[in-house]
């Protein structure tokens, strides 16, 4: 089976963002399952040379971080004019004919893999031109609704609420039109497909990076890392700074790595903002304990996966554990600020005294990889059933292949 993998960005060999890491993990597992892939997507400036199985839709820059006020205003204006969510409007720069020609130039395929909601929202025909698999990295409308609640201005509340309405409609349409929906957590599967569970498969994720030996060099007692320009991440960071950090002893060193698209929140003197670090893995290993302070969003937290695969001691909220079924022994779960701060202090003191150490993250990584392989294997089997049903009966395909789906799930 040959599938066309359609994404906002062509996959890079050295992924940086959580979206890119998750995308590459899914691509690698599809290949491992014997699927032949070709790729269609935009590229950033300076992207590596294209490969024979890749088609570029052109260079694009659509990240909020680094974009000026004029450019952001232009994105919003385009979104309003086209009645699209802003993320989709950024990508809606080609005509339907241009997009179809670009996809055709990638060669024949049996169907499309639609990687996240943005491209099939910018180009709705992608979900119906061929049988499609929708990879839902997040429940985007829920994240947008949370952002609206937490927005600090009336304008941002209006824009996020608008996003939530449009994204909910887009996700509902796509989950109905796609033959298969893949999510990154069981919680997301329940939210996206409450009445179509037979077509929705939750996956697990593994970063798959080689763990480094512990050199015992500690620059920080507590570490946080993330893309803080993404609003759901910023909600968790603001919660930590406003509610947890003031409860920590002033002699604890807190390092916060990651980029911002606006000024970082005011913090106690023990907190250092480091910006985007050149080596995220080195930063994580330079901390005694990781704080996984997720308080919003959906999907899986790649910083949680990275922390556990490195075997790092950590304190985590329940939201940080989405998509994780196995909790390492050196991880504490805490929800309210007092419990979170107390657990951090206890973990740091134990690490300093030698009573708490890094775990062997290979067990966690192996469990994640096995779960990813099993979930994607089930999904591909369901998709093949859908294609067979299409070939046999056309309009009756759902009635024909849903019983086979239910047998597999049982």
N, C-alpha and C positions, 0 to 999 in steps of 0.2 A: 504494500500500500504506500502511495506517495501523497503527502499532504503539503499544502502551502501554508507556511507559518507567517501570519500577518501581524505585525506589531508596530507600535509607534516608532520604535527604534530598532535597527538591526542589532543583533546581539554582539557585544564586544567580548574579546577573549579575556579581558581583565575587568570583570564587572565591579562596579563601585556601589551603586545604590541597591537597596533591598529589592526593588523591582527587577533590576538587572540580574542580581544573584538568583532570585527565584526563577526568572526566565531561563537562565542558563541551566539550572538544575533540571527543569522540565524538559528542555531541549535534549539534554544528555540522556535522560531516561527514555524519551521517545525513541531516540536512536538505538538505545540498548534494547528496546522492545522490537527492533527490526523495522521501524518506520523510516522510509526515505523522506527527507525534508528538503524543501526549497524555501527561501526566505524573501519577504517583501517588507520594506519599512524605510523610514527616514534615517538619516545619519547626522551626527554632529560634525562640526568643522574639524578637520584633521583626522577623520576616521581612517582606519587601516584600509589597504586596497581591497576591493570587492573580490569575493570568490565566485567561481562559476555558478554556484547554486544560489546566488544572492542578487536581488534587484533593489537598487536604491531609488526612493521616491524623491530624492533631493536632500540638500542640507537644511537643517532646521534647528532653531534654538527656542525651546519652549519652557525651560525651567524658570520658576519665579525668582530663585536666588540669582542675583546678578542682573536681573532685568530692571530697567529704569521705569519711572512712573509713566512716561509716555507710552512705552511699549505695553505695559500692563493695561493702560487705558484702552489702547488699540485692541487688545485681546477681548476686553469686556465689550467694547463697541461691536466687534465682529460677532461675538456670542449673542448679543441682544438682537442684532440685525437678522441673524440666521436662526434664532430661537434654539440655540444649542447650549449645552453646558460649556463653560469656558475651556476646559481641557480638550473637548472635542473640536471646538471652534479653532483652536490653535493649529489643529491638524487638517482642517477642512480647506486646503489650499489647492486641491486638484479637482477637476471636473469628474463626474462619474466615468466618462469615456476615457480620460487619462488614467484613472485608477485601474479600470478594467484592462486597458492595454498593458499597463505595467505588470499586472498579475499574469496576463497571458504570456508575457515575455519570459516569465520564470519557468514556463513549460507546463505540460499537462499534470493534473493531480486529481485525486479522488475526493478531495474536500479541503476545507480551510480550518486551520487552528487560529482562532481570533484571540490574541493575547491581550487581555484586559478590555475594558468597556469603551475606551476612547475611540479607537479606529472604527468599530462597527456602529458607533453613534455618529461619527463624522460622515461615514459612508454606509448607510443602513442596508444597502443591497448586499453587503458582504455576508450577512447572515442567511441569505436566501438564494444567492446565485448558485451555491453548491452546498452540500451537507457540511455543517460546521460544528466545531467544538469550541465552546466558549470557556476560556480560562479566566475565572474571576479572582483577581488578586486580592480584592477587598469587596465589602458591601459598600459601594461608593456612596449611595444615597444616605446611608446611616452616618458615615463619617462626615458628610456635608451637613447633615442635620445637627450633629454634635458641635461642629464648628460654628454653626449659626447660634447655638445656645451660648457658646463661650466667646463669641466675637465681642470686641471691645468698642465697636462703633455701630451706629444704626445702619450705615452704608454696608458694612461687612455682614451684618446680620441679614440684610435684605439679599445681598449677593449669594451668601451661603444657603439661605432658604430657597432661593431660586434654583441653585444647583441641585439641592436635595430633591425638589419636585421633578426636575427634568431627568436627573439620574435614576430616580425610582421608576419612571416610565420607561427609560431606556433599558434598564436591567430587567424589568418585567417582560418587555418585548423580546429581548435577546434570549432570556431563559426559556421563553415559549418557542422561539424559532430555531434555536440550536438543537442539534440531535443529542448533544451531550454537554453537560456543564461540569467543569472541574473547579473546586474551591480549595483554599489552603487551610481550611479548618472545618470541622463538623458543624460548628456554630454558624459559620457563613452558609453552609449548605442548607441548614434549616431555615435561615432567614431569606435566602434567595429563591428556594424551591419548596415552599411549604406544602404545595399540592402536587409536586412533580418529583418526589424523592427518587423514583425509579431512574431518572435521567441525570441525577446529580451525585457526583462522587467526590468526597473530600480527600485531599492528598496530605501527606507529610512532606517536610522539606529538610534537606541536609545541605550545608554549605560545601561539605566535602573537601575542606582545606586541610592540609597536613598540619597537625598540632606541633607546636614548638616546645622544646624543653624549657623548664622553669629555671631561669638564671638567678632567681631570688632578688632581683633588683626592683625595688618598689619606689616609684615616683609619687604615687598617690595612695591614700588609704581607701578611698571610694571613687569609683569611676562610673561615668555615664557617657554613652556614645549614641549618636543618631543624627539623622537629617532634620535639624530643628526648624527648617523652613517648611516642612510638611506639617500642616496644622494639627493633625492628631498627635504627632510626636510632641509638638510644642505644648499641648494641653498637659501631657504628663510631666514635662520639664517644669512648666509653671507651677504645677501642683507640688513638685519636689522642692523647688526653691522657696515657695511661699509658705509651705506647711511643714516640710521635713527638715530642711537645712537649718532653720533657726533652733531646732531641738538638738542638734548635734554639738558635741564639745568643740570649742573653737580651735583646738590643736589638731583636729582631724583635717587632712588635706583632701579636698574634693576636686577632681579633674573632670571637666565636661568637654568632650570632643565633638565636633560636628559644626556644620555651617548654619548660619542664620540669614534670613532675608530681611530681618529688621533687628533693632537693638536687643541684645540679650537682656533678660530681666535683672533688676538690681538684686545682688546676692550678698550674703555674709562674706567677711574677709577670707574665710577658709576655702571659698570656692574660686577656682580658676577656670576661665573660659579659654579654650585652646584653639578654637576654630577647627577647620578641617585638617586632620592630621595626615601625614604622608603614608603612614602604615597603621591601619586600624588594629591589626592583630598585635603589633608591638605595644600599642597603647593599652589594650585590654590586659595584656600580660604584665604591664607595669603597675597595675592596681591590685590592692589586696582583696577587695571585694567589689563586685559590680552591683549597681543599683538599677533594677529593671522596673522603672516607675511608670509603667504604661497606665493611662487613665481614660483612654478613648480609642477610637478607630476600630478597625476590623482586620480580617486577614491574620497572617502569622507575623510575629515580631522576629525579624532576622537577627536582631541584636541578642534576643534570647537564645536562638539556635546557636549563634556563634559562641556565646558565653558558656553554654552547656557542652558544646563540642570541645571547647578548650579546657573543660573541667573546672572552671572558675567558681569559687564561692560567690554566692549572690543572695540578694533579697529581692523578691519579685512580688508584684501585685498579681491578682488572679487574671487580669486582662493581659498581662505579659505572657501568660502561659497558653494562649490560644494556639491550637495545633500541636500541643505537646501532651503526650500521654504518660511519659516516663519522667518523674521528677528526681534529679540526682540528690544524693544524701546530703550534700553540702549546700543545699539551697533552702532558704526559709521563705515561706509565703506570708505576707503581711499586707493588710488592706488600709488601715487608718494611719494617719501620720505618726502618732505616738508609737504604735507597734512597729511601724516601718523604721523609724529612727532608732528605737531600742534594739531591733534586730541587727541593724547596721553596726551599731556600737559593739554589740556582743560578737558579731562576726569578725570585726576588725581586731578586737582585743584577742580573740582566739587565734587569729592568723598570726598576729605579732608574737604570741607566746608559743607558737608551734603546735597548737592543738587542732588547727584547721588548715588543711592543705588543698591543693588542686586535686581533683579526682581524675581518673582515667576517662577522658571523654569519648573513647572509642566505643564503649557500650552504647552510649546515647546516640552517637553518630550512626552506628550499625542499625539500631532500632529505627531511626528515622529513614535511612536508606531503604531498609526492607519494607517499611510502610509505604514509602513513595512508590517503590517498584510494584507492590501489590495493588495499590490504589490505581495507578496508571494502567496496570495490566487489566484490571477489571473494566476501566473506562474504555480502553481500546477494544476489548471484546464486545462491549455494548455498542460501540460505534460501528464495528463490523456487522453486528446484528442489524443495526439501522440501515446500513448500506444494502444488505441482503434483502431487507424488507422493502426498501425502495425499488430494488430490481424486480421483486416479485409482484408488488401490489400498488405502488404509487401512493394514492391518497389514503390507502388503508395501512400505511406503514406503521403508525403508532400502535394500532390494535394488534398488529402481527408481532412486533418485536418487544412490546412491553411485558408479555408473559415470560419471555426468555430473560429479560432483565430481572424480573422479580425472582426467578429461580436462582439466578446467580447471586443476588443479594442475600437470599436465604441460605 
